[in-house]
Amino acid sequence: MKFDQENREQTFQIVGVDEADIKQQKIAFTAPIAKALNGHKVGDSVVLKLGAKDRPMTILKIAY
């Protein structure tokens, strides 16, 4: 995914709660970023709301 404002790419793996480890770029399916991405597809723009701040992202790739 690409964070639009910063124009940088980050890769995450969405996993179960017991497998989450941000150091290994594994986030729980219950995390706000995972919830924001759920149901979207490659090319979609998604906005992650962080309190009063909005963080736009674009999904670049989905792998299973």
Beta strands, then each sheet from edge to edge (+ up, - down):
strand 1: 2-3
strand 2: 8-9
strand 3: 13-15
strand 4: 26-28
strand 5: 45-50
strand 6: 53-58
sheet 1: 2+ 1- 6+ 5-
sheet 2: 3+ 4+
end
